[in-house]
């Protein structure tokens, strides 16, 4: 079994000291986008929000170069929320259309700018690996199969026009983002606080996760480090099985976790989304970040949840 060290052998530069940049952000109204925009602004950068109908037309790819101004970097986070509802045929189409095609149009527009950004950090997801059981995965691991894997593969391939134009492209493969203010954790808190929480299915599936604060630090890190390009996993270095995650969450809340949700119930409630979002196993390790010297504030899920939930 391969071993991964999350602590850096090389001391990393102080993230808050990187020169101020002008950074355009798509998806700045979403959970991660709002936090990233605020974090980059307080770190001394100028943030320009790509807004539909104002300086950006996602349906055509048109960018208002004058309103955008010359940007050093683009952080592309836009995309339909895959967990917002059952995957009907129409919803699947919206998820696909909001990623690959929108990203390709944006990249063609960036490539055509008179002054191109130096770097594009484009969101991707650990769903690209599909359901891989106990297999250890890193950035070199091949994509898997399934709807989310196909969407993520097309999402990443859509950045080719930017790469061909000489823009450094990073595919940030993000796991489950933990913060009580939004995302999956916010949805988990009410049932767990009411002692209605428990493992999903067998609980043996591996969960790739990262705290929001570490994700924001990782975004700044990849913006700064020119050697990082291509796939970069934005996940904590210690993945955890779903059963271990639910126990850690229950301990952080000082509640029991005694009501497991069987696989058939999840499938009845969520259909195919249950298999790919809730029951799929992705044992991911962030080799690229660790080798570049990134240090996680929250490498382990137990202490992370204790810190996030105030106990």
C-alpha positions in Angstrom: 0.0 0.0 0.0 1.3 3.4 -0.9 1.9 5.8 1.9 1.2 9.5 1.7 2.6 12.1 4.1 0.4 15.2 4.7 3.1 17.2 6.4 5.5 19.1 4.1 9.2 18.3 3.8 9.7 21.8 2.3 8.5 24.9 4.2 5.8 26.6 2.1 5.7 30.3 1.6 3.3 32.3 3.7 0.1 32.3 1.7 -1.0 35.8 2.9 2.1 37.4 1.5 1.7 36.6 -2.2 1.5 39.7 -4.3 -2.0 41.2 -4.8 -3.6 39.9 -8.0 -6.7 40.8 -10.0 -8.9 37.6 -9.9 -12.1 37.0 -11.8 -14.5 34.5 -10.1 -17.4 32.7 -11.7 -19.9 31.1 -9.3 -19.2 33.8 -6.7 -22.8 33.6 -5.4 -22.5 29.9 -4.4 -21.4 28.4 -1.1 -17.7 28.1 -2.0 -17.7 31.1 -4.3 -18.9 33.6 -1.7 -16.3 32.4 0.8 -13.5 32.4 -1.8 -14.3 35.9 -3.0 -14.3 37.2 0.6 -11.1 35.3 1.5 -9.2 36.5 -1.6 -10.4 40.1 -1.0 -9.2 40.1 2.6 -5.9 38.6 1.5 -5.2 41.7 -0.5 -6.4 40.7 -4.0 -8.9 42.5 -6.2 -11.9 40.3 -6.9 -14.0 40.7 -10.0 -17.2 38.7 -10.0 -18.2 37.2 -13.4 -22.0 38.0 -13.4 -24.5 36.6 -15.9 -25.9 39.4 -18.1 -23.4 42.0 -16.9 -19.8 41.2 -17.7 -20.3 37.5 -18.8 -22.8 35.6 -20.9 -22.4 31.9 -20.0 -24.8 30.8 -22.8 -22.6 32.4 -25.5 -19.2 32.7 -23.7 -19.1 36.4 -24.3 -16.9 38.4 -21.8 -17.0 42.2 -21.4 -13.3 42.7 -21.6 -13.6 46.4 -20.7 -15.6 45.7 -17.5 -13.4 42.7 -16.7 -10.1 44.5 -17.1 -6.8 42.7 -17.3 -6.9 39.8 -14.8 -4.0 37.8 -13.4 -6.1 34.8 -12.6 -9.6 33.2 -13.1 -11.3 31.0 -10.5 -14.1 29.1 -12.2 -16.6 27.7 -9.8 -19.9 28.0 -11.7 -22.0 24.9 -12.1 -25.5 23.5 -11.2 -25.6 22.1 -7.7 -25.6 18.3 -8.1 -27.1 17.7 -4.7 -30.0 20.1 -4.9 -32.6 17.6 -6.0 -33.4 14.2 -7.6 -31.7 13.6 -10.9 -34.5 13.8 -13.4 -33.6 13.8 -17.1 -33.9 17.5 -17.2 -31.8 18.0 -14.1 -29.0 15.7 -15.5 -29.0 17.9 -18.6 -28.7 21.1 -16.6 -25.8 19.6 -14.6 -24.0 18.6 -17.8 -24.7 21.9 -19.6 -23.5 24.0 -16.7 -20.1 22.4 -16.7 -18.5 21.2 -19.9 -20.1 23.5 -22.4 -20.0 26.6 -20.2 -16.4 26.0 -19.3 -15.4 25.5 -22.9 -17.0 28.8 -23.9 -15.4 30.6 -21.0 -12.0 29.2 -22.0 -12.3 30.2 -25.6 -13.2 33.7 -24.4 -10.2 33.8 -22.1 -7.9 32.7 -24.9 -9.2 35.5 -27.1 -8.6 38.3 -24.6 -5.9 40.8 -25.6 -4.3 40.2 -22.2 -4.8 36.7 -21.0 -4.8 35.6 -17.4 -1.7 33.7 -16.2 -3.7 30.9 -14.5 -7.2 29.4 -14.6 -8.2 27.4 -11.5 -11.3 25.4 -12.7 -13.4 23.4 -10.3 -13.8 19.7 -10.7 -14.8 17.0 -8.3 -13.7 13.7 -6.8 -16.8 12.2 -8.5 -14.5 11.8 -11.5 -13.2 8.6 -9.9 -16.6 6.9 -9.7 -17.2 4.2 -7.1 -13.7 2.7 -6.4 -14.1 0.7 -3.2 -10.9 0.6 -1.1 -8.6 1.5 -3.9 -6.3 4.4 -3.0 -6.7 7.2 -5.5 -4.5 10.2 -6.3 -4.2 12.6 -9.2 -2.6 9.9 -11.4 -5.5 7.5 -11.0 -7.7 7.1 -14.1 -11.3 8.3 -14.1 -14.0 5.9 -13.2 -17.5 5.3 -14.6 -20.9 6.8 -14.0 -22.8 10.0 -14.6 -20.7 12.2 -12.3 -17.4 10.7 -13.7 -18.5 11.5 -17.2 -19.6 15.0 -16.3 -16.3 15.7 -14.5 -14.2 14.2 -17.4 -15.9 16.5 -19.9 -15.6 19.4 -17.4 -11.8 19.1 -17.3 -11.5 18.4 -21.0 -13.3 21.7 -21.7 -10.3 23.7 -20.5 -8.2 22.7 -23.5 -8.6 26.1 -25.3 -7.2 27.9 -22.3 -4.3 25.5 -22.0 -3.5 25.7 -25.7 -3.4 29.5 -25.4 -0.6 29.3 -22.8 -2.7 29.7 -19.6 -1.7 27.5 -16.7 -4.7 25.4 -15.9 -5.4 23.7 -12.6 -8.4 21.2 -12.2 -9.2 21.4 -8.5 -10.9 18.1 -7.7 -12.9 19.1 -4.7 -14.3 16.6 -2.1 -17.2 17.1 0.3 -16.7 20.6 1.8 -17.3 20.9 5.5 -18.6 24.0 7.1 -21.6 24.5 9.3 -22.7 27.5 7.2 -23.4 25.6 4.1 -23.0 22.5 1.9 -23.4 18.9 3.1 -22.6 19.5 6.8 -25.3 22.1 7.1 -27.9 19.6 5.9 -26.6 16.9 8.2 -26.8 19.0 11.4 -30.6 19.0 12.1 -31.1 15.2 12.0 -27.9 14.6 14.0 -28.8 17.2 16.6 -32.2 15.5 16.9 -30.5 12.1 17.5 -31.7 10.9 14.1 -28.3 10.5 12.4 -26.4 7.4 11.4 -24.3 5.8 8.8 -25.5 5.6 5.1 -25.9 2.1 3.7 -23.1 -0.2 5.0 -21.0 2.8 6.1 -17.9 1.3 4.5 -17.7 3.7 1.7 -14.7 6.2 1.8 -15.5 9.9 2.1 -13.2 12.4 0.5 -13.7 15.6 2.5 -12.0 19.0 3.2 -12.9 21.9 5.6 -13.9 25.1 3.9 -11.0 26.9 5.5 -8.5 24.4 4.1 -10.1 24.6 0.7 -9.8 28.4 0.7 -6.1 28.1 1.6 -5.6 25.5 -1.1 -7.1 27.8 -3.7 -4.7 30.6 -2.7 -1.9 28.0 -2.8 -2.5 26.8 -6.3 -2.9 30.4 -7.5 0.6 31.1 -6.1 2.5 27.9 -7.1 3.3 27.9 -10.8 4.5 24.3 -10.7 0.9 23.1 -10.0 -1.1 22.4 -13.2 -3.6 19.7 -14.3 -5.5 17.7 -11.7 -5.0 18.7 -8.0 -7.0 17.0 -5.4 -8.5 19.4 -2.8 -9.3 16.9 -0.1 -7.9 16.2 3.4 -5.0 13.8 3.6 -6.9 11.4 5.8 -10.1 10.0 4.1 -12.6 8.4 6.4 -15.3 5.7 6.0 -18.8 7.0 6.2 -19.4 5.1 9.5 -16.3 6.8 11.0 -17.5 10.2 9.7 -20.9 9.8 11.2 -19.4 8.7 14.6 -17.1 11.7 14.6 -20.0 14.1 13.8 -22.1 12.6 16.6 -19.2 12.9 19.1 -18.7 16.6 18.0 -22.4 17.2 18.7 -22.5 15.0 21.8 -25.3 13.0 20.3 -25.7 9.3 19.5 -25.6 8.1 15.9 -27.8 5.0 16.1 -30.2 5.3 13.2 -28.5 3.9 10.0 -30.2 4.7 6.7 -30.3 1.4 4.6 -29.3 1.5 1.0 -32.8 0.7 -0.3 -34.2 3.7 1.5 -31.6 6.0 0.1 -32.3 4.7 -3.4 -36.0 5.1 -2.9 -35.6 8.7 -1.8 -32.9 9.9 -4.2 -32.7 7.4 -7.0 -29.4 7.2 -8.9 -28.1 10.2 -7.0 -27.9 8.0 -3.9 -25.5 5.6 -5.6 -23.1 8.3 -6.9 -23.2 10.9 -4.1 -24.0 9.1 -0.9 -22.9 5.5 -1.4 -19.9 5.8 -3.8 -16.5 5.2 -2.3 -13.5 7.4 -3.1 -10.4 6.9 -1.0 -8.5 10.0 -2.3 -5.2 11.4 -1.1 -3.9 14.9 -2.2 -0.5 14.0 -3.4 0.1 17.1 -5.5 -0.7 19.6 -2.7 1.4 17.7 -0.2 4.4 17.3 -2.5 4.3 21.1 -3.2 4.4 21.9 0.5 0.9 22.6 1.4 0.0 22.1 5.1 -3.5 21.2 6.2 -4.9 22.9 9.3 -7.5 20.1 9.5 -6.0 16.8 8.3 -8.2 14.5 10.5 -12.0 14.5 10.5 -12.6 14.2 14.3 -10.6 17.3 15.3 -11.9 19.1 12.2 -15.6 18.6 13.2 -14.8 19.5 16.8 -13.2 22.8 15.7 -16.1 23.5 13.2 -18.8 22.8 15.7 -17.3 24.7 18.7 -16.6 21.9 21.1 
